[in-house]
Amino acid sequence: MRRPVPELLAPAGSADALFAAVAAGADAVYTGLGARVPPAWRDA
């Protein structure tokens, strides 16, 4: 029986932190409550 691989979850308090977390290999990124989505991302 194979064990599930843990997911790497990283915090992102800014767009720069978000991009750095993804570039570093994060499987998921959380921004917390009240996070704002940049207008360019709304239609993506």
N, C-alpha and C positions, 0 to 999 in steps of 0.2 A: 504494500500500500504506500503510495507516494504522499508525502506531506505537502500541504499547500505552501507556496512561496509567499513570504510576508510582503505586503505592499509598503512602499516607501511613500509616506505622506509628509509634505513639507509646508511650513507656513509661508505666506506671502503678504507682507504689509504694503507692498508697492508693486508697480508694474515691473520695475527692475528686478525685484526679488522673485516675482513670478517667472520671468524669463530665465533667471539664473537657476531656479529650482528645476525647471523643465530641462534646461541645458545640462544640468548635473545628473539627470536621470530619474527625477521624481515621477512616480506613477500617478500621483494625485497631488493637488495643491489646494489648501484651504485659505480663504481670505477673511473669515470671521463675519460677524454681523455688521450690517451697515456699509459693506463694501460697495464701491461705485464701479460700474462697468463703463469703460471708455466708449464713447459714441462709435468709434470704428469697429468695435467688437460686437455691437448689438445686432448687426445684420450678417455677421459671419456664420 
